[in-house]
């Protein structure tokens, strides 16, 4: 009985590790493509980091978050969300000179709903 429980727990741990590791690679690649399509050059990007949270799944938040830092704005972090195969802007933290964020995306325009 103990051996079966240990095997099941090991299977769950290895499965979760594999799920997170492979998806981090996939999402990081999609993020690089997203930034290139947006017009950012590889030399402008200081770092990207993909984060995962199982708790967010249960709380109905985004399971995957990507943080991006740029060389010309080292004190600002741009956050993006990855959900259902697509990346969307999530927000910005930190400060820049004159509070101008060069890499910020325009806020989406919403049309009012006519009733």
Helices and strands as residue ranges (DSSP letters): H 2-38, G 42-44, E 45-52, H 54-58, E 64-70, E 73-83, E 86-94, G 97-99
